[in-house]
């Protein structure tokens, strides 16, 4: 049941992640460019999850927040500059975690295949592989070939990412703007944390 729910969530996310690059994504995009890429991502992510069982929730949430702003382009990884506040510094993203895993994987891939594998694909693959660890097999297929974005604005993250304090009407509107419906809203709201809450205003008596 849990695996089925996660699969539904990831089908929704992958549809959201394709965006304008949908026609360019394909299976085994790195087969010639970096044949070992997907195996390296899986091995490194699984090793990290083995030592930290909270990582699947963190990496899936990171993927969700990246996808919801400008599609899955890894723009959530970019740092702020003196003149521009980046997505990761927007209030909804300040509790994001798992960046160190993405950095570790990226560093390893740069040594093996310099300049070949996009951060956007690493984030997508890492989310899949972290969730799949407990099942010891990939739960869904990730098409690759995403390009990294070079625009990252905190203002867009603040506007686009659903707030935990938003009412149902507002949430429906935000999801509709991404071509997602109420069913998608329910699935993603439940699955992107995998049982880990991130709302400090949650009343403990309601969660009992």
N, C-alpha and C positions, 0 to 999 in steps of 0.2 A: 504493500500500500504506500509506504513512504517513498520507495523508488519510483512508483507510478506518479505520485504527486510531484516529485522533483523533475521527472521527465516532462510533465506538462508545463511546469514553470520554465524549463529550459527551452522547450519548443517556442514558447512565447518570447523569451529573451532573444533567441536566435533570429526570430522573425523581425524583432525590433532592431537587432544589431546589424542586419544586412544593409538597411538603408539604401543609399544611392549606389552602393557597391555590390548589390545583390547579384548582378549578372557576372561579376568578376570573381566571385568566390567559387571555389571548387574543392573537391576532395584531393588531399595530398598535394596541395599547391607547391610544397617545398620538396617534392620528390627528387627533383634534379638540382634545385638551388641549395638544399641542405637536407639530405635524405634522413639524417638522424634527428631532425628537429623535434618532431612530435614525441619520439621516444625519450629524448633528453628532458623535455618539459615534464612528461609523466614521471620519470624517475626522480627528478628533483622535487617535484611537488609532493609525490607520495612519501619521500623521505622526510619532508617538512611536516606533513600531516601526521606521520607516525609519531613525531615528537610533540605535536600540538594539535589536539583534537578539535580546537576551536577554529582552525584555519578554513575548513570548508564554508562555514557561515560567513567568515570575513571575506574570502575570495569571491564567493557568489554575490555578496552584497557589493563588493567593489565593481564587479562586472555589471551589475544592475545599475549602479549610479553612473558608470561610464556610458552605458547604452542610452540612458535617458536624456543625455545632453549631447546633441550632435551625432548620435549613433555611436557604435562601438569603435572609437578611434584612438583610445588610450589618452585622450586629452585630460582625463582625470589624474594622470601621472605627472603632468607638467607643473613645474614650480612657479610661484609668483615672481614677478620682477619688481623693480623699483616703481614702475608705472602701472603695472597691471596685476590685479588680484586674480589668481587662477582658481579653477574649479575646486581643487582640493582644499582651499582655504575658505570656501563658502560654508556657512553654518551647517547645512545638511551633511557635509562631507568631512567635518572635523573629527568625527568618530570613526572614519574609515580606517581599516588596517589591512595588513597583508602586503603592503608595498615592498617590504624587504624580500619577500619570496619572489615577486616579479623582478626585482633588481638582481637577485641571485641567478634566476633563470636567464635573464637578458645577458648578464655578464658571461655566463657559460656559453651561451649561443654565439656571442660576439667573438669568443676565442675560437670556437669551432667553425663558424661561418660568418665572418665579419660583414655587417651591413645587409644581411639577407632576411632575417626574420623580424617582422614588425612587432612592436610592443602590443599593438591592438590584438594580434593573433595570440600572443603570449597570455594576455589577460583572459581571452576567451577559452583557451586551452587549459589554463590553470584552474579556472572555475570548474570546468568539466572534470578535470583529473582529481581535484580535491574532493569533490562530491562523490566521485567514483571509487575513491580509495577503499572504503569499507566493503565494497562489492568486488574489489580486485579485478575489475574490468571496466572499460569505458561504457558509461550508461547511454550516451548519445553521440552522434557524429557531429563533429565541428568542421565545417568547410572553412578553408583559410584563403588568405590573399588580401586581407584588410590592409589599408594604408593608415599610417599614423597621422593624426591631426596635429596641426601646429597652432591652433587657436584654442585657448582655454580661459574662460571668463567666469569668475565667481558669480556675477550677476545672472548669467544664464543658468547656472546650477541652482541658484536660489529660486529662480522663477520656474524651472522645469521639474525639479525633483520633488515628488510628493512629500508634503510635510506631515509628520505624525499627528499634528494638531488640526489638519484639514478635515472638514466635514465630508460626508459621502458625496454630496453634489460636486464639490470642488475636485475631489479625487476622480470622479467619473469624467469631469471636463478635462483634467490633465491627461488621463489615459486616452481619452478620445482624440486628443491632439496628436497622439502617437499612433493613431489607428488601432488602439486596443480597446476592448469592450469590458463590461462589468465582470464577466467570467475571468478575463485576463487579470483584472484588478484583484480579484479574490485569490487566484492562484499565486500571483507574484507577491502579494502582501503576506501570504502565509509561508511561502517557500524561500524567499530570498534571505531569511535569517536562519533557516533550518532550526527553528526552536530557540534561537537566541534573540532576546529583545534588545532594542536600542533606544527605547523611549523612556527618558528619565521621569516623565510625568505619569507613567503607568501606575495605577492604583494597585498595590499588592493584594488587596482584598478581592479584586476582580480576577486576579491571576491564580488565586488559590484553587 
